């Protein structure tokens, strides 16, 4: 059996939080509806299928997180495009 794991990671410190979902679509829907401060201190989000009863692991999405403190906190996401060798904006 496999589940979707979302891991929020901080450079040099490891995992900040992890959540499990039954599908990638469900994971993205939940992430889309989170308040911006959920991502404060997070550098990267990794969405992957993981085996519950095995060592299987399949990375689906790897995102960089840019959280901006301010009067109204904002968060934006980007991912690396191997074809263009550039980071590009990503929205859920």
N, C-alpha and C positions, 0 to 999 in steps of 0.2 A: 504494500500500500504506500502511496505517496501523498504528501501534502505540500502546499506552497508555504515557504518560509520567507518572511520579510525580516531582514536584519539591518538595523541602523547602526552604523559604525563610525567611530571617531579615530582619526589617524593616531597611531602610536598607543592608543588606549584600549582598542578592541571594541567589542559590541556594547552598545548603549542600551538597546532594547531589541526584542525579537517578538514577532507575532506569527501565528499559524492560520492558514486559510485553506478552504477546500478547492479553490480555483484561483488562477491568476486574475481573472476578471473581478472576483470578490475582493482580492487583495488591493487592486488598483482603485476600486470603488471606495473602500475604507480609507485608503491613503488620500484620495481626492477630497474627502470630507473632513479631514483632520484640521484643527486650528494650526496656524503657522507655527506657534511656539512648541508644538509637538516635535519639530525638527531643529529646535535650538540646540546647538552643540553637536549636531550630526554632520559628518562630512560626506558619507556615502550611504546609499541604500542599495541592498542587494536582494533581488527577488529570485527565488530558486525553487525548483521542485526537489524535495528531499524525501528519501525513503524512511518510513517509520520503522519498518522491520528489516531494513537493509542499509548498506552504505552508499546507496545511489544518490547522486547529486547532479542536477542539471541547471546551470545558471540561465535565467530567462532575461533578466534585465539588471543592469548595473548603472546606477545614477549617482551623479555628484549633486550635493545639496548646497545651496547658497541661502543662508538665513540672514536677514537684515533686521537688526534691532531698530526700533523707532517708535513714534507715536502709534503707528499701526504696523505691527510686525509683518514682514512679508517673507515668503520663501519661493525660491525658484529651483528648477531641476534642469540638469543637462546630462547628456551622454556622449560618449566618444564615437565618432563615425570613422571606421577604419578606411573607408573609401576616400574620404576627403582629408583624413588626418587632422580633423578639427573637432572641437567640442560644439555640440549644437543643443539648443533649447529643447526641452521635453516637457509636455503637459499631459496630464492624465486624461 
